[in-house]
Amino acid sequence: MQNREQILEMLSGILVEEFEIEATDITLEASLYEDLDLDSIDAVDLVIKLQQLTGKKIQPEAFKTVRSVSDVVNAIEGLIKS
């Protein structure tokens, strides 16, 4: 079972490695689209990476409302618990 800190660490690793985002820019409050400059294609790539890491199928609808790093952590936390 992963806690929020571990999920954030995993997510940060993906954002830094795959999307070349500065680690210092990644906070729970950071907006994926405004602060981290991701676009919709990046968001799809992120979902695919998260699916590979969690082994869970992520429904695209579940990520439609995701706007911040905190939202992603909450979504992953919900998936892991289900």
C-alpha positions in Angstrom: 0.0 0.0 0.0 1.4 3.4 -1.0 0.8 6.5 1.0 0.4 10.0 -0.4 4.1 10.9 -0.1 5.1 7.7 -2.0 2.5 8.5 -4.7 3.7 12.1 -5.0 7.3 10.8 -5.2 6.4 8.4 -8.0 4.5 11.0 -9.8 7.3 13.6 -9.4 9.7 11.0 -10.9 7.5 10.5 -13.9 7.1 14.3 -14.5 10.8 14.9 -14.2 12.0 12.0 -16.3 9.3 11.9 -19.0 8.2 15.5 -19.2 11.4 17.3 -18.3 9.7 19.3 -15.5 11.9 20.8 -12.8 11.4 18.9 -9.5 11.1 22.2 -7.6 8.1 23.1 -9.7 6.2 20.0 -8.6 4.0 20.7 -5.6 0.6 19.5 -4.6 -0.9 22.9 -5.5 0.8 23.0 -8.9 -1.6 23.1 -11.9 -0.7 20.5 -14.5 -1.7 22.7 -17.4 -0.7 26.2 -16.2 2.2 25.7 -13.8 3.7 22.5 -15.3 2.8 23.4 -18.9 1.4 19.9 -19.8 -1.0 19.6 -22.7 -3.7 17.1 -23.4 -1.3 14.7 -25.2 1.0 14.9 -22.2 -1.9 14.1 -19.9 -2.7 10.9 -21.9 1.0 9.9 -21.7 0.9 10.5 -18.0 -2.1 8.2 -17.6 -0.4 5.5 -19.6 2.7 5.7 -17.3 0.6 5.7 -14.2 -1.3 2.6 -15.5 2.0 0.8 -16.0 3.3 1.7 -12.6 0.1 0.9 -10.6 -1.0 -2.1 -12.7 -4.5 -0.6 -12.6 -6.7 0.4 -15.5 -7.4 4.1 -15.4 -10.6 5.3 -16.9 -10.1 8.5 -19.0 -13.2 9.9 -17.4 -11.5 9.7 -14.0 -8.8 12.1 -15.2 -11.1 14.6 -16.9 -11.5 16.6 -13.7 -7.8 16.4 -12.7 -6.2 19.8 -12.7 -3.5 19.8 -10.1 -0.8 17.5 -8.9 -2.9 16.9 -5.8 -5.8 15.8 -8.0 -3.5 13.2 -9.6 -2.3 11.9 -6.2 -6.0 11.6 -5.0 -6.9 9.7 -8.2 -4.0 7.3 -7.9 -4.8 6.8 -4.2 -8.4 6.0 -5.0 -7.2 3.5 -7.7 -4.8 1.7 -5.4 -7.4 1.3 -2.7 -10.1 -0.1 -5.1 
